[in-house]
């Protein structure tokens, strides 16, 4: 694996842990796709730094378990603004 990919994977994991960020937020911040973020954290980082990979994975698992709640809140917000108009 190339050095810049390893460095990106580490930086992505640190960002996810520090900001409690979702895959989408992380992808937008780093200018890469969601699948790249997921691949970096789940596969590539396990080879470089398994402890950091487990920490980042824990944050992503929590975000995944809460995503249906965030989606519902976003929908509620959307329709609340439509009623005001």
Biotite code that builds the C-alpha atoms (Angstrom):
import biotite.structure as struc

atoms = struc.array([
    struc.Atom([0.000, 0.000, 0.000], chain_id="A", res_id=1, res_name="UNK", atom_name="CA", element="C"),
    struc.Atom([1.277, 3.452, -0.842], chain_id="A", res_id=2, res_name="UNK", atom_name="CA", element="C"),
    struc.Atom([2.331, 5.811, 1.910], chain_id="A", res_id=3, res_name="UNK", atom_name="CA", element="C"),
    struc.Atom([-0.191, 8.524, 1.086], chain_id="A", res_id=4, res_name="UNK", atom_name="CA", element="C"),
    struc.Atom([-3.047, 6.008, 1.309], chain_id="A", res_id=5, res_name="UNK", atom_name="CA", element="C"),
    struc.Atom([-1.886, 4.827, 4.725], chain_id="A", res_id=6, res_name="UNK", atom_name="CA", element="C"),
    struc.Atom([-1.578, 8.428, 5.889], chain_id="A", res_id=7, res_name="UNK", atom_name="CA", element="C"),
    struc.Atom([-5.052, 9.267, 4.540], chain_id="A", res_id=8, res_name="UNK", atom_name="CA", element="C"),
    struc.Atom([-6.542, 6.252, 6.331], chain_id="A", res_id=9, res_name="UNK", atom_name="CA", element="C"),
    struc.Atom([-4.998, 7.352, 9.625], chain_id="A", res_id=10, res_name="UNK", atom_name="CA", element="C"),
    struc.Atom([-6.128, 10.962, 9.144], chain_id="A", res_id=11, res_name="UNK", atom_name="CA", element="C"),
    struc.Atom([-9.657, 9.825, 8.308], chain_id="A", res_id=12, res_name="UNK", atom_name="CA", element="C"),
    struc.Atom([-9.848, 7.660, 11.422], chain_id="A", res_id=13, res_name="UNK", atom_name="CA", element="C"),
    struc.Atom([-8.576, 10.466, 13.646], chain_id="A", res_id=14, res_name="UNK", atom_name="CA", element="C"),
    struc.Atom([-11.127, 12.855, 12.123], chain_id="A", res_id=15, res_name="UNK", atom_name="CA", element="C"),
    struc.Atom([-13.978, 10.397, 12.694], chain_id="A", res_id=16, res_name="UNK", atom_name="CA", element="C"),
    struc.Atom([-12.971, 9.833, 16.318], chain_id="A", res_id=17, res_name="UNK", atom_name="CA", element="C"),
    struc.Atom([-12.314, 13.503, 17.160], chain_id="A", res_id=18, res_name="UNK", atom_name="CA", element="C"),
    struc.Atom([-15.475, 14.848, 15.513], chain_id="A", res_id=19, res_name="UNK", atom_name="CA", element="C"),
    struc.Atom([-17.787, 11.862, 16.017], chain_id="A", res_id=20, res_name="UNK", atom_name="CA", element="C"),
    struc.Atom([-18.318, 12.222, 12.269], chain_id="A", res_id=21, res_name="UNK", atom_name="CA", element="C"),
    struc.Atom([-20.407, 10.141, 9.917], chain_id="A", res_id=22, res_name="UNK", atom_name="CA", element="C"),
    struc.Atom([-19.060, 8.584, 6.739], chain_id="A", res_id=23, res_name="UNK", atom_name="CA", element="C"),
    struc.Atom([-20.750, 11.297, 4.664], chain_id="A", res_id=24, res_name="UNK", atom_name="CA", element="C"),
    struc.Atom([-19.303, 14.126, 6.738], chain_id="A", res_id=25, res_name="UNK", atom_name="CA", element="C"),
    struc.Atom([-15.842, 12.587, 6.585], chain_id="A", res_id=26, res_name="UNK", atom_name="CA", element="C"),
    struc.Atom([-16.019, 12.012, 2.837], chain_id="A", res_id=27, res_name="UNK", atom_name="CA", element="C"),
    struc.Atom([-17.011, 15.624, 2.280], chain_id="A", res_id=28, res_name="UNK", atom_name="CA", element="C"),
    struc.Atom([-14.220, 16.921, 4.546], chain_id="A", res_id=29, res_name="UNK", atom_name="CA", element="C"),
    struc.Atom([-11.533, 14.870, 2.773], chain_id="A", res_id=30, res_name="UNK", atom_name="CA", element="C"),
    struc.Atom([-12.901, 15.191, -0.760], chain_id="A", res_id=31, res_name="UNK", atom_name="CA", element="C"),
    struc.Atom([-13.210, 11.432, -1.303], chain_id="A", res_id=32, res_name="UNK", atom_name="CA", element="C"),
    struc.Atom([-16.130, 9.088, -1.813], chain_id="A", res_id=33, res_name="UNK", atom_name="CA", element="C"),
    struc.Atom([-18.073, 7.384, 0.971], chain_id="A", res_id=34, res_name="UNK", atom_name="CA", element="C"),
    struc.Atom([-16.826, 4.015, -0.227], chain_id="A", res_id=35, res_name="UNK", atom_name="CA", element="C"),
    struc.Atom([-13.216, 5.222, 0.038], chain_id="A", res_id=36, res_name="UNK", atom_name="CA", element="C"),
    struc.Atom([-13.791, 6.324, 3.630], chain_id="A", res_id=37, res_name="UNK", atom_name="CA", element="C"),
    struc.Atom([-15.399, 2.996, 4.464], chain_id="A", res_id=38, res_name="UNK", atom_name="CA", element="C"),
    struc.Atom([-12.623, 0.998, 2.764], chain_id="A", res_id=39, res_name="UNK", atom_name="CA", element="C"),
    struc.Atom([-9.916, 3.046, 4.500], chain_id="A", res_id=40, res_name="UNK", atom_name="CA", element="C"),
    struc.Atom([-11.400, 2.513, 7.949], chain_id="A", res_id=41, res_name="UNK", atom_name="CA", element="C"),
    struc.Atom([-12.477, -1.118, 7.647], chain_id="A", res_id=42, res_name="UNK", atom_name="CA", element="C"),
    struc.Atom([-9.717, -2.676, 5.538], chain_id="A", res_id=43, res_name="UNK", atom_name="CA", element="C"),
    struc.Atom([-6.663, -0.533, 5.016], chain_id="A", res_id=44, res_name="UNK", atom_name="CA", element="C"),
    struc.Atom([-6.389, 0.837, 8.529], chain_id="A", res_id=45, res_name="UNK", atom_name="CA", element="C"),
    struc.Atom([-6.573, -2.656, 10.064], chain_id="A", res_id=46, res_name="UNK", atom_name="CA", element="C"),
    struc.Atom([-3.242, -3.416, 8.386], chain_id="A", res_id=47, res_name="UNK", atom_name="CA", element="C"),
    struc.Atom([-1.608, -0.173, 9.538], chain_id="A", res_id=48, res_name="UNK", atom_name="CA", element="C"),
    struc.Atom([-3.069, 0.521, 12.997], chain_id="A", res_id=49, res_name="UNK", atom_name="CA", element="C"),
    struc.Atom([-5.635, -2.023, 14.276], chain_id="A", res_id=50, res_name="UNK", atom_name="CA", element="C"),
    struc.Atom([-6.296, -0.178, 17.555], chain_id="A", res_id=51, res_name="UNK", atom_name="CA", element="C"),
    struc.Atom([-7.152, 3.063, 15.754], chain_id="A", res_id=52, res_name="UNK", atom_name="CA", element="C"),
    struc.Atom([-9.308, 1.123, 13.300], chain_id="A", res_id=53, res_name="UNK", atom_name="CA", element="C"),
    struc.Atom([-11.329, -0.390, 16.151], chain_id="A", res_id=54, res_name="UNK", atom_name="CA", element="C"),
    struc.Atom([-11.905, 3.044, 17.721], chain_id="A", res_id=55, res_name="UNK", atom_name="CA", element="C"),
    struc.Atom([-13.083, 4.543, 14.431], chain_id="A", res_id=56, res_name="UNK", atom_name="CA", element="C"),
    struc.Atom([-15.258, 1.514, 13.757], chain_id="A", res_id=57, res_name="UNK", atom_name="CA", element="C"),
    struc.Atom([-16.953, 1.956, 17.133], chain_id="A", res_id=58, res_name="UNK", atom_name="CA", element="C"),
    struc.Atom([-17.890, 5.548, 16.258], chain_id="A", res_id=59, res_name="UNK", atom_name="CA", element="C"),
    struc.Atom([-19.183, 4.485, 12.842], chain_id="A", res_id=60, res_name="UNK", atom_name="CA", element="C"),
    struc.Atom([-21.246, 1.679, 14.363], chain_id="A", res_id=61, res_name="UNK", atom_name="CA", element="C"),
    struc.Atom([-22.898, 4.126, 16.774], chain_id="A", res_id=62, res_name="UNK", atom_name="CA", element="C"),
    struc.Atom([-23.634, 6.508, 13.897], chain_id="A", res_id=63, res_name="UNK", atom_name="CA", element="C"),
    struc.Atom([-25.089, 3.674, 11.865], chain_id="A", res_id=64, res_name="UNK", atom_name="CA", element="C"),
    struc.Atom([-27.381, 2.638, 14.700], chain_id="A", res_id=65, res_name="UNK", atom_name="CA", element="C"),
    struc.Atom([-28.654, 6.234, 15.014], chain_id="A", res_id=66, res_name="UNK", atom_name="CA", element="C"),
    struc.Atom([-29.092, 7.044, 11.334], chain_id="A", res_id=67, res_name="UNK", atom_name="CA", element="C"),
    struc.Atom([-32.810, 6.244, 11.242], chain_id="A", res_id=68, res_name="UNK", atom_name="CA", element="C"),
    struc.Atom([-33.349, 8.809, 13.996], chain_id="A", res_id=69, res_name="UNK", atom_name="CA", element="C"),
    struc.Atom([-31.393, 11.505, 12.141], chain_id="A", res_id=70, res_name="UNK", atom_name="CA", element="C"),
    struc.Atom([-33.353, 10.755, 8.982], chain_id="A", res_id=71, res_name="UNK", atom_name="CA", element="C"),
    struc.Atom([-36.645, 11.177, 10.820], chain_id="A", res_id=72, res_name="UNK", atom_name="CA", element="C"),
    struc.Atom([-35.520, 14.465, 12.323], chain_id="A", res_id=73, res_name="UNK", atom_name="CA", element="C"),
    struc.Atom([-34.449, 15.740, 8.908], chain_id="A", res_id=74, res_name="UNK", atom_name="CA", element="C"),
    struc.Atom([-37.846, 14.835, 7.456], chain_id="A", res_id=75, res_name="UNK", atom_name="CA", element="C"),
    struc.Atom([-39.649, 16.561, 10.317], chain_id="A", res_id=76, res_name="UNK", atom_name="CA", element="C"),
    struc.Atom([-37.533, 19.675, 9.801], chain_id="A", res_id=77, res_name="UNK", atom_name="CA", element="C"),
    struc.Atom([-38.228, 19.649, 6.061], chain_id="A", res_id=78, res_name="UNK", atom_name="CA", element="C"),
    struc.Atom([-41.989, 19.569, 6.501], chain_id="A", res_id=79, res_name="UNK", atom_name="CA", element="C"),
    struc.Atom([-41.931, 22.109, 9.334], chain_id="A", res_id=80, res_name="UNK", atom_name="CA", element="C"),
    struc.Atom([-40.375, 24.636, 6.966], chain_id="A", res_id=81, res_name="UNK", atom_name="CA", element="C"),
    struc.Atom([-42.931, 23.862, 4.267], chain_id="A", res_id=82, res_name="UNK", atom_name="CA", element="C"),
    struc.Atom([-45.830, 24.644, 6.625], chain_id="A", res_id=83, res_name="UNK", atom_name="CA", element="C"),
    struc.Atom([-44.373, 28.069, 7.390], chain_id="A", res_id=84, res_name="UNK", atom_name="CA", element="C"),
    struc.Atom([-44.432, 29.156, 3.749], chain_id="A", res_id=85, res_name="UNK", atom_name="CA", element="C"),
])
